[in-house]
């Protein structure tokens, strides 16, 4: 088998790509000031889990190759879920389906002006059904579909390549 296509190398690539993706999300949030909606924040969870599992896989690859391959398969599932979460969010942005009630749809109006002013002081809803930022024409949710999906494909490819070797 080609030394490039190893469980250890795949795990390192996945962890690196995941860390870069999360760093990019934090950069967009903290430096550029684009606040994430609740769905955006939920889409980060597979990356946090995936980074952890990929790093464990990296360190276990030489010690327990069968376990490492299994962990790489779990990593693929984690990122397939992440890609699905991105697809759901992108569908909400494109109006294909409704999103969560707490961040999509009409914003309820307050009964009185004083209630409205109070709500402005306490509530800041970041909309899930509005695209906050586009990069090369794609929303961040759509990019998540591609990135998480690509990571899942790499993990699946190496998992099955290793099993057939």
ABEGO torsion letter per residue (X at the ends): XBAABBAAAAAAAAAAAAAAAAAAAAAAAAAAGBBBBAAAAAAAAAAAAAAAAAAAAAAAAAABAAAAAAAAAAAAAAAAAAAAAAAAAAAAAAGABBBBAAABEBBBBBABAAAAAAAAAABBBBBAABBABBBGGBBAAAAAAAAAAAAAAAAAAAAAAAAAX
